[in-house]
Amino acid sequence: MRSRYSAYAVKNAEYIYKTYANYKQKENTIIDILQWAEQTHWLKLNINDSSHTAIDNFNPQVLPTVIFDAYYLHQQQLYKMSECSRFVIEQNQWRYLDGNIFEHIKLNHPKRNDTCFCSSGKKFKKCCAKTIKPLMVLLQQSLVPNSTMHRH
Ligand SMILES: [Zn+2]
């Protein structure tokens, strides 16, 4: 799970694709994953519960699950997504089978001194603001047409 999350963070769509279970690979192309990952900036992942299973003890009747909250920025809007994912073993490797998203909401942009949305207990300015601020600057710059291009 964590390795898939860091793959999103570095936008490694090919890795994401390869760690999808076979049937998932049929409904997601690498291009789709890449396009979505390009516009999505992951801020925080909180794993709430996971049933750990060693690969040797894998029982297909009882698929291991991971319940997590993920926080991300998409087109300057903050989101929280809560999901319960199921994993299978294929080719001796854990792969993402499917996920049940039980909450997917827009979050209001907090003020500097508000408690951060990611449930760290810290103030926003001392927490996710550190990640979001530089991203917002980059996003705003990329929305402004490059004036030097039309100078000559
Ligand atoms: Zn935070």
Boltz pocket constraint, residues with backbone or C-beta under 6 A from the ligand:
constraints:
  - pocket:
      binder: B
      contacts: [[A, 44], [A, 116], [A, 117], [A, 118], [A, 119], [A, 120], [A, 124], [A, 127], [A, 128], [A, 129]]
      max_distance: 6.0
